[in-house]
Amino acid sequence: MNDGVAIWRWVALVSAAAVLQVTLVDDVQILGVHPDLLLLLAVCAGLTGGPGRGAGVGFACGLVADLFLPGRFGVAALAFALTGYAAGTAGDTVVRPARWISVTMCTLASALGTITYAVLGQLLGQRTLSDPRLLTVVGIVSLVNGVLALPALALCRWAEQSPVPARLR
């Protein structure tokens, strides 16, 4: 959707997720790992808006995440864009997903996004794949994102809504 209102809604969602991530969620740790709201938003954008929206929102979320992550700038942007695109492609294959299918897809896509970030980081000289905590990180991020999937999907559906009825566009 090329509606200006939708773009501002996405800007508001990405901004709110970034503020929540940095101020609150980074301090909430499970086994030394914090959840990743920006990856969750990228995945849910793909599931609700399709591959293009997932890639665009994923890239924006990744750029914001890169501001706060150590390592090479742009790794999270590329990983989240690829993950959002993949989630959108997978979401397009399901006609009317049940809630449990959406939660499962969000969980799996979050695991894929975390692994994609690790692979890209390794390719660019970081020691992300050899980190002994990698499986713990993948598990915790994907499980927490699965738990938060339904409210995040609802917010993303809100962002995708057009304020102008289709018959008037």
C-alpha positions in Angstrom: 0.0 0.0 0.0 1.4 3.4 -1.0 -0.7 5.4 1.4 1.1 8.1 3.4 -0.8 7.3 6.5 0.4 3.7 6.5 4.0 4.9 6.2 3.6 7.1 9.2 2.0 4.2 11.1 5.1 2.1 10.2 7.4 4.9 11.3 5.6 5.1 14.6 5.7 1.3 15.1 9.4 1.1 14.3 10.2 4.0 16.6 8.1 2.6 19.4 9.8 -0.8 19.1 13.2 0.8 19.1 12.5 2.8 22.2 11.1 -0.2 24.0 14.0 -2.3 22.9 16.7 0.1 24.1 15.0 1.3 27.3 13.2 -1.8 28.6 13.7 -5.0 26.7 17.5 -4.9 26.7 17.4 -5.1 30.5 15.0 -8.1 30.5 17.3 -11.1 30.1 16.6 -14.8 30.1 19.8 -16.8 30.5 21.8 -13.7 29.6 19.8 -13.2 26.3 17.4 -10.4 25.7 14.4 -10.6 23.3 14.5 -8.7 19.9 11.4 -6.6 19.3 12.9 -5.2 16.0 13.3 -8.6 14.5 9.7 -9.4 15.7 8.4 -6.3 13.9 10.2 -7.2 10.7 8.8 -10.7 10.7 5.3 -9.6 11.5 5.5 -6.9 8.8 6.3 -9.6 6.3 3.5 -11.9 7.5 0.9 -9.1 7.3 2.1 -7.0 4.4 3.8 -9.4 2.1 7.5 -9.8 1.0 7.9 -6.1 -0.1 6.6 -4.7 3.2 8.6 -7.2 5.2 11.8 -6.4 3.4 11.3 -2.6 3.8 10.3 -2.7 7.4 13.0 -5.3 8.1 15.6 -3.0 6.6 14.4 0.0 8.6 14.3 -2.1 11.8 17.8 -3.5 11.1 19.2 0.0 10.5 17.9 1.1 13.9 19.2 -2.1 15.5 22.6 -1.5 13.9 22.9 1.8 15.8 23.0 -0.1 19.1 24.7 -3.4 18.1 28.5 -4.0 18.2 30.1 -5.0 15.0 29.7 -4.0 11.4 27.0 -1.5 10.5 24.4 -2.9 8.1 24.5 -6.6 9.2 21.2 -6.4 11.0 19.7 -4.3 8.3 20.5 -7.0 5.7 19.6 -9.9 8.0 16.2 -8.3 9.0 15.4 -7.4 5.4 16.0 -10.9 4.2 14.0 -12.3 7.1 11.1 -10.0 6.5 11.1 -10.9 2.8 11.2 -14.6 3.7 8.4 -14.2 6.2 6.3 -12.4 3.7 6.9 -15.0 1.1 6.0 -17.8 3.5 2.9 -15.8 4.7 1.7 -15.4 1.1 1.5 -19.2 0.7 -1.0 -19.5 3.5 -4.5 -18.4 2.5 -6.1 -17.9 5.9 -3.7 -18.7 8.7 -5.0 -19.9 12.0 -3.5 -18.2 15.1 -1.3 -21.2 15.8 0.1 -21.1 12.2 0.9 -17.4 12.5 2.6 -18.0 15.9 4.6 -20.9 14.5 5.6 -19.0 11.4 6.7 -16.0 13.6 8.7 -18.3 15.8 10.4 -20.1 12.9 11.1 -16.8 11.1 12.6 -15.3 14.2 15.0 -18.3 14.5 15.9 -17.9 10.8 16.5 -14.2 11.3 18.8 -14.8 14.3 20.8 -17.4 12.4 20.9 -15.2 9.3 22.4 -12.4 11.4 25.0 -14.8 12.8 26.0 -16.1 9.3 26.3 -12.6 7.9 28.3 -11.5 10.9 30.6 -14.5 10.5 31.1 -13.7 6.8 32.1 -10.2 7.7 34.7 -11.2 10.3 32.8 -11.5 13.5 32.9 -14.7 15.6 29.1 -15.1 15.7 28.8 -18.7 14.5 31.4 -19.9 16.9 29.7 -18.3 19.9 28.8 -21.2 22.3 25.6 -19.4 23.2 24.3 -19.2 19.7 21.7 -21.9 20.1 20.6 -20.3 23.4 20.2 -17.0 21.7 18.2 -18.5 18.8 16.0 -20.4 21.1 15.2 -17.5 23.5 14.7 -14.9 20.8 12.4 -17.2 18.7 10.3 -18.4 21.7 9.8 -14.9 23.1 8.9 -13.6 19.7 6.4 -16.5 19.3 4.8 -15.5 22.6 4.6 -11.9 21.5 3.5 -12.7 17.9 -0.3 -12.2 18.3 -0.1 -8.6 19.7 2.7 -7.7 17.2 0.7 -9.1 14.3 -2.3 -7.0 15.5 -0.2 -3.9 15.5 1.1 -4.7 12.0 -2.4 -5.2 10.7 -3.3 -1.8 12.1 -0.4 -0.3 10.3 -1.4 -1.9 7.0 -5.1 -0.7 7.2 -6.0 2.0 4.8 -8.0 4.9 6.2 -9.6 5.4 2.8 -12.0 2.7 1.7 -10.9 0.8 -1.4 -13.9 2.0 -3.5 -12.8 5.6 -3.0 -9.1 5.1 -4.0 
